[in-house]
Structure formats: structure tokens, C-alpha cells
Amino acid sequence: MTREEKFRQILAWFSEHQPHAETELIYDDPYQLLVAVILSAQCTDKRVNMLTGEFFRHFPDPASLASADHDTVFELIRSCSYPNNKTKHLLGMARKLLSDFGGKVPAAVEALQTLPGVGRKTANVVASVVWKLPAMAVDTHVFRVSARLGLTVGAKTPREAENQLVRYIPPEKIHLAHHWLILHGRYTCQARKPKCDACPLTGVCTYFGKQQKTIPS
């Protein structure tokens, strides 16, 4: 099976069975999503969603967050991983949105990456989720699942994986493929113990094929 055929079959399955895949982060506007994605670094979406309701009651927009003090923000997110660094990032992000972007979250990945706490993955998430742009965010789930399925080969970094994925995924499906791979990694192709017995993609999965070959006949 060629790489192109593998991509076609996997994308076709997801398109049929999960046509409306979307982020599990709760948000109402680009600013709220940006905050949530910054908080989600090395933290579960479930935990982030537990924090953001109260957070947005205190800071409903960039202007209110930009004028906040460190301790108030810290207390609201202290149960999240790395709360001190994330507090600094959130305050810096809000202040730069006001100073450089008129308080509006930019759509361009390059512009998003100029904000404190926003790396390429975060920028790609916001661009793809909010504006459906063909930006492939590669987190640990996407990196693991794409390698196991054989969609990426020999990728050593998230950027290398991203480059391979966008080469074969049609632009109009990239924003969906990001969620397909994340959700598949979160609930089926888990890191420590993948649920291969419940996976519908074993017929085209490189990892599963290798595992089968190691089982004594």
C-alpha cells in the first residue's frame, strides 16, 4: 500500500464516521479559545474546562485580562500545570493583543506566534479551529497516532510530522484531520496501551501490522 492509498483510506473512514470532529475545549470566541489552548499545554482539556468558566467571568476579554495582576490570575489557574509560567504568558498575550492587534486575535499563524505563550502548535490550533485554515497542529497525540498508523515516517520533531501530514492531506480536510488524530489518540490509540482490539483502522495500521508479526504462530 502506498502512502497516498493509506491516507485516502484513513481519511475516508474518519470522514464517514466522524464528519463533525471538533475540539473538546469549551469556548465562545477566539480570545477564549486562545486562553484555553495556552492553559492546555501539558494539561488535560477536562481540567482546563473546569477552570475557564470562572476565569472568563473575571476576564471576559483581552482588556480585562491585560489589566489584571499576577496573583489574581495565578489563583484562578493554580490547579493547572505550570500556573506561574502560564500566568505570565496569559498576561503578556493579552497586553500584546491590545498593543499590537487592537484587542483582536489575529488569524495568521505567523502573527499568532508573536504572542507570549503561543508556539506553532497553539497558533495552528487557533487558526484551524476558529477560521478552518489548513494549519496542522501536532501535539503528542497527533505525533504518536500519525507515526503508528504510518501516515508519517521517520519524523523526529512535530514540525517534521506536520510537513509530512500537510503534504498528503487535502487542505480542506486539514482542520478536521487534526481533531481526528487527537481524538483517536485520546480514546483509542492511547500511549501506554493502545486499544487495537477496538480500532477500526488496524487493516491499514503500520504499528498493528508489526505487532502481529511478532506474535508466535
C-alpha positions as CSV (number, residue, x, y, z in Angstrom):
1,M,0.0,0.0,0.0
2,T,1.4,3.4,-1.0
3,R,1.4,6.4,1.4
4,E,-1.3,8.0,-0.8
5,E,-3.5,5.0,-0.5
6,K,-3.1,4.8,3.2
7,F,-4.0,8.5,3.6
8,R,-7.0,8.1,1.4
9,Q,-8.4,5.1,3.3
10,I,-7.8,6.5,6.7
11,L,-9.3,9.9,5.8
12,A,-12.2,8.3,4.1
13,W,-13.0,6.3,7.3
14,F,-12.9,9.4,9.5
15,S,-14.9,11.4,7.0
16,E,-17.7,8.9,7.1
17,H,-17.7,8.1,10.8
18,Q,-16.6,11.4,12.4
19,P,-17.6,14.1,9.9
20,H,-18.0,16.8,12.6
21,A,-15.0,16.3,14.8
22,E,-14.1,19.3,16.9
23,T,-12.1,20.5,19.9
24,E,-13.3,19.4,23.4
25,L,-12.2,22.7,24.8
26,I,-15.1,25.0,25.7
27,Y,-15.0,28.5,24.3
28,D,-17.2,31.2,22.9
29,D,-14.8,33.3,20.8
30,P,-11.2,33.4,19.5
31,Y,-9.9,35.0,22.7
32,Q,-11.4,32.3,24.9
33,L,-10.1,29.6,22.7
34,L,-6.6,31.2,22.8
35,V,-6.7,31.3,26.6
36,A,-7.9,27.7,26.8
37,V,-5.2,26.4,24.4
38,I,-2.4,28.2,26.3
39,L,-3.8,26.6,29.5
40,S,-4.0,23.1,27.9
41,A,-0.2,22.7,27.4
42,Q,0.7,19.6,29.4
43,C,-2.8,19.7,30.9
44,T,-6.0,17.8,30.0
45,D,-8.9,19.5,28.3
46,K,-11.1,18.3,31.1
47,R,-9.1,20.2,33.7
48,V,-8.9,23.3,31.5
49,N,-12.7,23.3,31.1
50,M,-13.0,23.2,34.9
51,L,-11.0,26.4,35.2
52,T,-12.1,28.6,32.3
53,G,-15.7,29.2,33.3
54,E,-14.6,31.1,36.4
55,F,-11.6,32.6,34.5
56,F,-13.8,34.2,31.9
57,R,-16.2,35.5,34.4
58,H,-13.3,37.5,35.8
59,F,-11.6,38.2,32.5
60,P,-14.2,38.2,29.6
61,D,-11.9,39.9,27.1
62,P,-8.3,40.8,26.5
63,A,-8.7,44.3,28.0
64,S,-9.8,42.9,31.4
65,L,-7.0,40.3,31.4
66,A,-4.4,42.8,30.4
67,S,-5.1,45.0,33.4
68,A,-5.1,42.1,35.9
69,D,-2.4,41.4,38.4
70,H,-0.3,38.3,38.5
71,D,-1.7,36.9,41.8
72,T,-5.3,37.1,40.8
73,V,-4.7,35.2,37.5
74,F,-2.5,32.7,39.3
75,E,-5.1,31.8,41.9
76,L,-7.7,31.1,39.1
77,I,-5.4,28.7,37.2
78,R,-3.3,27.3,40.1
79,S,-4.7,23.8,39.6
80,C,-3.4,23.7,36.1
81,S,0.1,22.6,35.2
82,Y,2.8,25.3,35.4
83,P,0.5,28.0,36.6
84,N,3.2,30.5,37.2
85,N,4.5,30.4,33.6
86,K,1.0,30.3,32.2
87,T,0.0,33.3,34.3
88,K,2.9,35.3,32.7
89,H,2.0,34.1,29.3
90,L,-1.7,35.0,29.6
91,L,-0.9,38.5,30.9
92,G,1.7,39.0,28.2
93,M,-0.6,37.7,25.5
94,A,-3.5,40.0,26.5
95,R,-1.3,43.0,26.6
96,K,0.2,42.3,23.2
97,L,-3.2,41.8,21.7
98,L,-4.1,45.3,22.9
99,S,-0.8,46.9,21.9
100,D,-0.3,45.2,18.5
101,F,-3.7,43.9,17.3
102,G,-6.3,46.2,18.6
103,G,-7.5,43.6,21.1
104,K,-8.4,41.2,18.4
105,V,-6.9,37.7,18.0
106,P,-5.1,37.5,14.6
107,A,-5.9,34.7,12.2
108,A,-2.5,34.3,10.7
109,V,-0.3,31.6,12.2
110,E,2.8,33.9,11.9
111,A,1.0,36.7,13.8
112,L,-0.3,34.4,16.5
113,Q,3.2,33.1,17.2
114,T,4.3,36.6,18.2
115,L,2.1,36.4,21.3
116,P,3.6,35.3,24.6
117,G,2.9,31.6,25.3
118,V,1.9,30.9,21.7
119,G,4.1,28.4,19.8
120,R,3.5,26.9,16.5
121,K,1.2,24.2,17.8
122,T,-1.0,26.6,19.7
123,A,-1.1,29.0,16.7
124,N,-2.1,26.2,14.4
125,V,-4.9,25.1,16.8
126,V,-6.4,28.5,16.9
127,A,-6.1,29.1,13.2
128,S,-7.6,25.8,12.3
129,V,-10.4,25.7,14.9
130,V,-11.6,29.3,14.6
131,W,-11.0,30.0,10.9
132,K,-10.8,26.5,9.5
133,L,-7.4,27.3,8.0
134,P,-5.2,24.5,6.7
135,A,-3.0,24.5,9.7
136,M,-2.0,21.1,11.2
137,A,-1.3,21.3,14.9
138,V,0.9,18.4,16.0
139,D,0.6,17.6,19.7
140,T,1.7,14.4,21.4
141,H,-1.5,12.6,20.3
142,V,-1.1,13.6,16.6
143,F,2.6,12.8,16.6
144,R,2.1,9.4,18.1
145,V,-1.0,8.3,16.1
146,S,0.3,9.5,12.8
147,A,3.5,7.6,13.3
148,R,1.7,4.4,14.4
149,L,-0.7,4.5,11.5
150,G,2.2,5.0,9.1
151,L,1.0,8.4,8.0
152,T,4.4,9.9,9.0
153,V,7.6,8.0,8.5
154,G,10.8,8.8,10.5
155,A,9.6,12.2,11.7
156,K,11.7,13.2,14.7
157,T,10.0,16.5,15.5
158,P,6.4,17.9,15.4
159,R,7.4,20.2,12.6
160,E,8.7,17.2,10.5
161,A,5.4,15.4,11.2
162,E,3.4,18.5,10.3
163,N,5.2,18.8,7.0
164,Q,4.5,15.2,6.1
165,L,0.9,15.4,7.0
166,V,0.1,18.5,5.1
167,R,1.8,17.1,2.1
168,Y,-0.8,14.3,1.8
169,I,-4.0,15.7,3.4
170,P,-6.2,17.8,1.2
171,P,-6.2,21.4,2.5
172,E,-9.9,21.5,3.1
173,K,-9.6,18.5,5.4
174,I,-6.6,19.5,7.5
175,H,-8.6,21.3,10.2
176,L,-10.7,18.2,10.6
177,A,-7.7,15.7,10.4
178,H,-6.2,17.5,13.4
179,H,-9.2,16.6,15.6
180,W,-9.5,13.1,14.1
181,L,-5.9,12.2,15.1
182,I,-6.2,13.8,18.5
183,L,-9.4,12.1,19.4
184,H,-8.2,8.8,18.1
185,G,-5.1,9.1,20.2
186,R,-7.1,10.2,23.3
187,Y,-9.6,7.4,23.3
188,T,-8.3,4.5,21.1
189,C,-4.6,4.7,20.2
190,Q,-3.5,5.6,23.7
191,A,0.1,5.9,24.5
192,R,0.7,3.1,27.0
193,K,-1.9,0.6,25.9
194,P,-3.5,1.2,22.5
195,K,-6.9,-0.4,22.2
196,C,-6.1,-2.2,19.0
197,D,-9.0,-4.6,19.5
198,A,-11.4,-1.7,19.3
199,C,-9.7,0.1,16.5
200,P,-11.3,0.2,13.0
201,L,-8.1,1.1,11.3
202,T,-5.9,-2.0,12.1
203,G,-6.2,-3.1,8.5
204,V,-4.1,-0.2,7.4
205,C,-2.1,0.5,10.6
206,T,1.7,0.0,10.4
207,Y,2.0,-0.4,14.2
208,F,-0.6,-3.1,14.3
209,G,0.9,-4.9,11.4
210,K,4.3,-5.0,13.1
211,Q,2.7,-6.3,16.4
212,Q,1.0,-9.1,14.5
213,K,4.3,-10.2,13.0
214,T,5.9,-10.6,16.5
215,I,3.1,-12.9,17.8
216,P,4.3,-16.5,17.6
217,S,2.2,-18.7,15.3
